[in-house]
Amino acid sequence: MVRRPRDLDSIFGDDGSPIISDTELNEIQISDLKPYPGHGFKLYSDIRMQKMVESINAVGILQPVIAYEQNGELFLLAGYNRVEGCKLAHKETIMAIVKRNLTKVQQVEIINFTNFFQRGTRDFSLSELAKAFRMEYEVLLREKKNNKDDMAGNVVRTYLADMYEMTDSKMQRYLTLSKLIPELLDCLDLGIVKVSVALVFAALDEKQQIKVYECLKEYSGDVSIKTAKEIKKLAMDDSVETIQMTDLTQSKEDSEQDDEGSKMKKESKEFDDTVINKSLEFTQQLLPNWFKEHHIQVSKDPNAYIIDILEKVYQKLPELLLEEQFVN
């Protein structure tokens, strides 16, 4: 379970429920609520939302939403699904805890904490987590720079990783993924691209990522790291307006054929080397030793002598030298 951030000690109790004062609880018009800028969490699916609407019609809203008032405007921090459920149930008002005088850090941490405290992080998509962690990271980093706060001796990323009970490297991956455009984040959530591939594309700027998305949106196959790097290279080339996956696939096939050809050449070379080595062993060691062991002396080169003998055998008894005799 996610730990409560220290900035929210006066806003939420140890059990994660909000601490409510009489002046903060109000019935407000749903139409007055504005979405919080940068909020990246998605609404419930159709079935889950339908169940919520049924619950609202039966017993109403059991827990008020949380809003932040600034310059006369109300920004919704927590309770997006409850608000949407009320809209679908044709409700015009909703009970809300209206907070004032919150720091930017507290605003963002209320959004993340209310989503993650009870449900953890497993119930959310990769894009939701990436956006949420990025938003919290940026406000904490800004506060750290302004207040010269060393975050209890740790960098902001490490602080967040500890807060959400994950490794520093995993938090870094989420922060990197947050640099993806919405279209590529959708590809990530849908499984069209893997995390390792998405991390390759996250290094590109927005215009380059759009070229990547246009390349991927009609493609249904798996994208390897190698292919992703080829796409990235083309996306960075200003002279390339569009990237065709078919061209990359053909390039991959050509590469595989080249690899196969190289493999065959290597095997052929290895075979030739074996034959040469065995031939050298026969002519330089085995054959001279055989003559020596049988006390045979020849006046010319032993190899030429053997060729003469084979020629005579072939002329008189060719069946002894049929190919089948030497297949194995």
ZALO-463989 format. One record per residue: residue in one letter; x negated, y negated, z negated of N, C-alpha, C in turn. Coordinates in steps of 0.05 Angstrom, whole numbers, plus 5000, padded with zeros to 4 digits. Layout:
% residues N
AXYZXYZXYZ;...
***
This chain:
% residues 328
M498350245000500050005000498249755000;V499049555015497549305018497649154991;R495349044983495248894958496348604963;R497348484942498448214944496048014945;P496047844965493947634966494047454942;R491747364934491547194910493046934913;D493346834937494746584942497846614937;L498746854935501646904932502446994904;D500546964885501147054857503546914845;S503946654852506146504841508746534857;I508546674880510846694898512146964897;F510547174893511547454891510747584865;G512447754855511747904831510048144837;D509348294817507548534821508948744837;D511648754837513148954852513648864881;G512648634888512848534916515348374921;S517148344901519648194905519047894900;P520447714915519947434912520847314886;I519347134875520146984851521846754860;I524446744850526346544861527046344839;S526846094845527845884827530645794837;D532145684819534945604825535045394848;T533045224849533045014870532245114897;E531145354898530145464924532245624939;L534145744924536145924937538445754948;N538745774974540845614988542145785010;E544645715015546045835038545645635061;I544445735082543745555105545045655130;Q545145475149546145545176543945695191;I544745925202542846085217541745935241;S543345765253542545615276540345405269;D540045345243537945155235535145285233;L535045545233532445685229530945695255;K528445625254526645635277524545855273;P523745995294521646195291518946065284;Y517446195267514846085259512846105283;P511445895289509545905312507446125308;G507146285328505146495327506046755315;H508546765306509647005293509647225314;G508447455308508147665328509547925322;F511147945301512548185295515048225312;K515648465320517848525338520348595321;L522648555333525148625320525548935322;Y527349025305528049315304529049405331;S528749665336529849785360532949785359;D534149845381537049835383538549985361;I537650245357539050405337538650305309;R536250225302535650125276537049855271;M537149695291538649435289541549485286;Q542649685300545449745298546149835269;K544449985257544850065229544849825210;M543149635216543049395199545549235202;V546549205226549049055231551349195216;E551449455216553549595202553349545172;S550849535162550349485133551249205126;I550649005143551348725138554348705138;N555748835156558648825156559848955132;A558449155121559549305098559049165072;V556549085067555748975041554448705042;G553948595066552648345068549548365066;I548248135063545348135060544648155030;L543148365023542448414995539948254986;Q538248195005535748034998535647795015;P535347555004535347315020532747305037;V532947155059530647115076528946895064;I526546855074524746645064524146445087;A524646195081524145985101522345775089;Y521045615106519345405097520345145109;E520744945092521744685102519444495106;Q519344375130517244185136518443965154;N518243715145519243485160522143525169;G523743635150526543675156527243915172;E525344075181525844315197525344565180;L526844765186526645025172525345235190;F523045335182521645545197521945815182;L522846015196523246275184520546415179;L520046495154517646645148518146945146;A520247015131520847295127523847345130;G524547565144527347635148528347615176;Y526647645196527447615224529547825232;N529248075222531248275229533948225215;R533848125191536348055177537747825191;V536347625200537547405215538747505241;E537247675256538247775281540747945276;G540748105254543048275247545448095241;C545047875228547247695221548347565247;K546647505266547547395291549347585306;L548447845306549948055320552548105306;A552548065279555048105264556747855263;H555947655279557447405282557647245256;K555547255240555347095216554146825223;E555046615210553946345216552046255195;T552146365171550446275149548946515137;I546846465122545346675109544046555084;M543746715063542346625039539346625044;A538046405036535146375041533746255018;I531246345014529546214994527946005010;V528445755005527145545020524745445004;K522345495015519845415003518945145013;R517644994996516544735003513644714992;N512144545003509344494994507644744994;L507944905015506245145018503845065035;T501545185028499245155045499545315071;K497945265091498045415116497445705110;V495545755092494846035085497246175073;Q498546045054500846165041503146225061;Q503546045080505646095100505146355116;V502646375125501946615141501846865124;E500846845100500747075083503447175074;I505446995072508147075066509247245089;I508747165114509647315137508447595137;N505847615133504547875134505148045110;F505147925087505548075062508348195061;T510448045069513148145068513548375088;N511948385109512148595129510548845120;F508248795109506449015103506649145075;F507548985056507449085028509049345024;Q511449345033513149585029512649805050;R512249715074512149905097509249985104;G507249845094504549905102504049815130;T501849905143501249815170501850025191;R502550265183502950475202505550445218;D507350285208509950265221510050055242;F507749935249507649725268505849795292;S506449665314504949715339502149585336;L500449665354497749555355497749255360;S499549165378499748885384500748725360;E502648825345503648685322501448655301;L499848865297497748855277495548665286;A494848675312492748495322493548205319;K496048135326496947855324497047765295;A498147945277498347875249495647825236;F493848005241491147975229489647735240;R490047685266488747445278489847185266;M492447175262493646925251492646875223;E492547095207491547065179488547005178;Y487147135196484247095197483546795203;E484946685222484346405230485046205208;V487246245194487946045173486046075149;L485246325143483346365121480546255128;L479746295153477146185162477145885161;R479345765169479545475168479445365140;E480745505122480645425094477845455082;K476545675090473845725080471945505089;K472245425114470445215124471044945111;N473644885106474444625095473644605065;N474044825051473544825022470844935014;K469345025034466745155028467045385008;D469245525012469745754994468446005006;D466946144991465446375001467146635000;M469746604995471546834994470447054976;A469646984952468647174932466247324942;G464547184957462047304966462247454992;N464647485004464947635028465847455051;V465347535075466347385098469347445100;V470647275115473647295117474447565128;R473047665148473847925160473648145140;T471548145124471148355104473348325082;Y474048085075476148035056478748145066;L479448095091481948205102481848505104;A479648615112479348905114479849035087;D478848915066479249025039482148995031;M483348765038486148715031488048925044;Y487449005068489149195083487949475082;E486049525065484949785060484049925086;M482249785100481049905124478149815125;T476649945143473849875146473549605160;D471249485156470649235169470649255199;S469549485209469449525238472249555250;K474049685236476849715246478249445247;M477749275226478949005227477848855250;Q475248885256474048745278475348825304;R476049085307477349175332480049045335;Y481549025313484148885315483848595323;L481848455312481448175318480648145347;T479048335358478248335386480648385404;L482348575396484748635412486648395414;S486648235393488448005393487847795414;K485547825427484747645449486047725476;L487447945476488748035501491147865506;I491847835532494247695539496647875532;P499047765528501447925520501948165539;E501448135565501948355584500148585578;L497548535573495748755567496248875539;L497148715521497948815494500249015497;D502148945515504349135521503349395533;C501349365551500149615562498849785540;L497749655521496449795498498649935482;D500749795475502949915460504250145474;L504450125500505850335516503950565522;G501450545515499550765520498450765548;I498950555563497850545591494850515590;V493850375570490950365566490350445537;K488050565533487150645506485750405493;V485450425467484150215451481350155462;S479850365468477050335477477050175504;V478950225521479150095546480049805542;A482049765525483049495519480849315508;L479149425492476949275481475049165503;V474749315524473149225547474448985560;F477048995564478448775577478748525559;A478548565533478948345514476648135516;A474448215528472248025532472647835555;L474747875571475247705594476947465586;D476947245602478647025596481447075607;E483246895603486146935610486446985640;K485246825656485546855685484447135694;Q482247215683481147475691482847705681;Q484047675657485747875647488347905663;I489247685674491647705692490947875716;K488647845727487748015750487748305742;V486748355718486748635708489548745705;Y491348585694494048675690495448735717;E495048555737496148605764495148855776;C492648925769491449175779492749425766;L493349395740494149625724497149685724;K498749475729501649495725503049705742;E501849765766503049965783501650235782;Y499750255763498050495761499050675738;S499350935743500451115723498351315712;G495951295722493851485712492251375688;D490551545679488751465656486551285667;V485751085651483550915658481250975640;S479051065652476651135636475050885629;I473250915611471450695604469850605628;K468950795643467350735667468950565687;T471450655692473250505710473850225699;A474350215673474949955660472649755664;K470249855662467849685666467649585695;E468449765714468449685742470649465747;I472949505734475149315737474249045725;K472949055702472048815688470048665706;K468248815718466248685735467548545759;L469548665771471048545793472648305784;A473848325760475448105749473747855744;M471247895737469447675732468347545758;D468847675780467947575806470047385817;D469347125818471246925827472146965856;S470447105872471147145900473147365904;V473647525883475647735884478347635873;E480347625890482947525881484647745869;T484647975882486248205872484448445870;I485048615851483548865847485449105853;Q484549265872486149495880485149755866;M486849875851486050125837485450345857;T486750345881486150545901483250535910;D482250295912479450255920477550365898;L478350325873476650425851476750725850;T479150835855479451125855477751255877;Q477851125901476151235923473251215916;S472550985904469750945895468951165876;K470851235858470251435838469851705852;E471651765872471352015887468752035901;D467951805914465451795928463151845909;S463451725885461351755865461152045856;E463552165853463552455845462252625866;Q462852555892461652715914458652675914;D457752425910454952375908453652535886;D455052535863454052685840453852985846;E455953085861455953365869453653425888;G453253235907451153275926448453275912;S448053095893445553075878445153335862;K447353445852447153685836446253925854;M447453935879446754145898443854115906;K442953865911440153825919438353915896;K439153845872437453925849437254225846;E439654355850439654645848438054775870;S438254655895436754755917433754725912;K432954485901430154445895429154635874;E430854685854430054875833429755155845;F431555225864431255495877428655505893;D428155295909425755285925423255305907;D423255165885420955165867420555445856;T422755585850422555855839421356045860;V422356015885421256185906418256135910;I417455885911414655815915412955925892;N413955895868412455985844412056295845;K414256435852414056725854412256815877;S412356665899410556735922407656695914;L407056475901404356425892403456645872;E405256715855404556925836403957195850;F405557255872405157505886402557505901;T402057285916399657275933397057245917;Q397157095895394757035880394157235857;Q396257375848395857555825396657845831;L399257875837400358145839399058305862;L398858185886397758325909394758395905;P393058205898390258275893389958485872;N391558465850391358665829392158945839;W394158955856395059215867392859345883;F391559185901389359295916387159385898;K386559235878384459305860385059565844;E387559585835388259825820388260075837;H388760045862388760275880386160315896;H384160155888381460185899381560145930;I383059955938383159895967381659635973;Q379859655992378359416000379059356029;V379559096034380259016061378258796069;S377658796095375658606105376758336111;K379458316111380658056117382557976094;D383957756097385757656076387857866070;P388257936044390258136037393058076048;N393857816049396457746059396757806089;A394557756104394657816133394658116137;Y393258256119393158546121395958666117;I397458556097400158646091402058586115;I401658356127403358286150402858486173;D400458566178399758766199401159026193;I401059116168402359366160405359356164;L406659126156409559096159410259096189;E408658986206409158976234409159256246;K407159426237406959706247409359866237;V410159816212412459966201414959896217;Y415259636223417659546237417859666265;Q415459696278415459816305416160106305;K415260256285415660546285418160626268;L418560496246420860576228422360326220;P423660186238425059936231427259956210;E428360216208430560246189429560206160;L427060236156425960186129425959896121;L426259726141426159436135428859306141;L431059466140433759346144434259146122;E435958946129436458726109437758836084;E439459036087440859146063438959246042;Q436459326050434559436031433659216011;F433958956019432758746003434858545992;V437358605996439458425987439158365957;N438758575941438558545912435758505903;
***
